[in-house]
Amino acid sequence: MGTIDPGIHLFVGFRGLGLDGELESIIREFRPGGIVLFRRNIENHSQIKRLVKDAREFAREETGRPLLVAIDQEGGPVQRLTPHFTDLPSAKELSAEGPEAIKKWARTAALDLVEIGIQINFAPVLDVVPEGNHFLHPRSLGSSPQKVAELGLAWIEALQENGVSSTAKHFPGLGRAALDPHHFSPVIQDKNPAGFMDDLLPFRAAIDAGVHCVMSSHAVYPAIDPARPATLSSRINNQILRQDLGFGGVLFSDDLDMEAIGTNYSPEQVLGLALACSTDFMLLCQKIDNIRLFYRAIAELIERDEQLREAHSQSRARIARLVQLHFPQ
């Protein structure tokens, strides 16, 4: 992997229903490693299958490598395929029914995704969420780390056994956050490292079971790294996730268009820190204009910084292993 391929780190959203001018231009100019689908991209059964097929074929022609496709298909309030595919219960509802129900519905979701040509599901949420009014409550598997770990494993195994890569999120845990990072910069006020370690239990179990992907959170954890959000923290991602927990798979940032990141850091700062702390895919889901800014920034950083060039090479190897699972030679 001697040459550089900066666009491979970008995992992007777009606005159309087909391989139109916008998506063609994104693929041709910025060579993203993947695309993420939202409800705005889905009109019906045949349309979404055609979009994915056309985008993958076009990307192969333009970039010479496969294009990964991802989606948030958790169930309940976060599922992009409704009403055109199976309507899935929420994590809260499934938690009450137990592991067998989770396996059943995760398998159903996987079959829908495989039919479309989607390789990655951004699920399950492994945040340990306290009882009460919390922005993640409907999406959480519970308030007990042990229960979340058990149910999360059932979800992950059902997805991956049926051909879809699972994504454990939001590492290292958003359950203690009072604010939603879509709109604010949450700080996990609990400064007790023991509480932090409790919240890691579901992620540790997922990694031990071979989860393919992890997604970081945009929260700040002062007990661990008072300076930077998890997305940009070497202490959290390199030391805890990679070294201590032994995760060798693909690390996604959460959406970098969220206010928690976008209002506090420049593209150059985001990409330099994220790549240095072993993030493989940078999600850019909502602001199309940011794709150009981030592509230019990451290309320049990799070109001029030897350490980031080495991080880029290591990341491409991790991405290649994930691609090989879905597109074997």
Helices and strands as residue ranges (DSSP letters): G 6-9, E 10-12, H 21-30, E 34-37, G 39-41, H 45-63, E 68-71, E 73-75, E 78-79, H 91-97, H 99-116, E 120-121, G 137-139, H 145-161, E 165-171, H 193-208, E 213-216, E 220-221, E 225-229, G 230-232, H 234-234, I 235-244, E 250-252, H 259-262, H 267-276, E 282-284, H 288-304, H 306-326
